[in-house]
């Protein structure tokens, strides 16, 4: 069994008001085809619109915001799941007064060699 504490997971704190923590990657479980990340978005902050090969889901567990996937933009809140198809532009914005928090699952797994340089140990 593999377990990871959010507090002990590698963190990426960006000046744009987001803190990402990798909870599961190929570094932890070499044969996995998943990358799991916990993200906190501060009030007023947003994730830039981006895309990548892995398909992804965002599971919102705290706060509220607005999520863009492709041409669609909708309000999201705790309890929502948003699916992001492969190679589709997407991003999220915190529109509330409290932190927006979500867990992201991506498959196939992001190659850690591409993202490790951005994370602090």
Secondary structure as UniProt FT lines:
FT   TURN            6..8
FT   STRAND          11..14
FT   TURN            15..17
FT   STRAND          18..24
FT   TURN            26..28
FT   TURN            30..31
FT   STRAND          35..41
FT   TURN            43..44
FT   STRAND          55..62
FT   STRAND          64..69
FT   TURN            70..71
FT   STRAND          72..77
FT   TURN            78..79
FT   STRAND          81..84
FT   TURN            86..87
FT   STRAND          90..94
FT   STRAND          100..107
FT   HELIX           112..115
FT   HELIX           116..118
//
